[in-house]
Amino acid sequence: MEKDGAGQEKLFDWKPLLLLAALLGGNIALALGPWLVRLTDTGPVSAAFWRLFLALPFLALFARFAGQQIGGMPKKTLVLVAIGATAFALDLASWHIGIGMTRLGNATLFGNAGSIILLFWGFIIARMLPRGLEWLAIVCALAGAGILLGRSLEISPETFAGDLFCITAGLLYAVYLLTLQGARGQFGSWSLLVWVSIFACPVLLALALALGESVWPTNWTPVIVLFITSQLIGQGLLVYSLGHFPPLIIGLALLTQPAIAAVIGYSVFGEVLTPLDIGGMVLLGSALVVARATTRKAGPGMVQRRD
């Protein structure tokens, strides 16, 4: 029992625990994404198309329930959203391709590198040098990335290329966030994500066809589970919870994703991690936490991904 301001006893407040459970649950749901991408019998870019396309009507419902208008967006804003959505589509395409070429732990860590990239971008915009923990994030990021890339090159040129695809995805995700910074402040998270999906789906479908991928699944189960866990459960829980936590807690919760992905990679695909691999992951993961703690990205509604 707790006491309220008037000294009256009240029942235990479950809200903080529910918010924490939502934050962790959202990250856990997103951590299943790379595994499900590998299970789909479509091409990797096609899987990205389906995960957005199938979720689109549900995102529209979420926007309506939240009282957010989908229409009425100015043309100038729509142009910016279209540019950001194209970056997001290319981000998902690059990340999905990388997932099939490198280890799941690497793919998840590099795919979430947008926080570190935004940290660097902040230095460029402010024309100032890093300070304190920012230097620590940079050193950890460079050391961790160097170790993981070196290990991938030892294993196979293909896994090294997969890491590069995932790093490219992290860069494109940062472009997506930066492009939509202004629109995020004017429109609700769900309505904005509806427009992002509307613009991103044709880009992903065209790219999948250009690559000669198999688009139509013969087994719909992995595709359906992918869009439910990544786009609905994962994103829905994060949008619900992220505004209630400081960036440091969000960064720490983010580390559940590469940890779970690494366990899945080991147990399902036999992706063994050496102590050096684990050391590289710890360094890069630490950089992600510090980067999130020292910079606020584009807000909880735009964290969607890996979505």
Buried (B, 14 or more C-beta within 10 A) or exposed (E): EEEEEEEEEEEEEEEEEBBBEBBBBBBBBBBBBBBBBBBBBBBBBBBBBBBBBBBBEBBBEBBBEEEBEBEEBEEEBBEBBBBBBBBBBBBBBBBBBBBBBBBBBBBBBBBBBBBBBBBBBBBEEEEEEBEEEBEBBBBBBBBBBEBBBEBBEEBEEEBBBBBBBBBBBBBBBBBBBBBBBEBBEEBBBBBBBBBBBBBBBBBBBEBBBEEEBEBEBEEBEBBBBBBBBBBBBBBBBBBBBBEBBEBEBBBBBBBBBBBBBBBBBBEEEEBEBEEEBEBBBBBBBBBBBBBBBBBEBBBBBBBBBBB
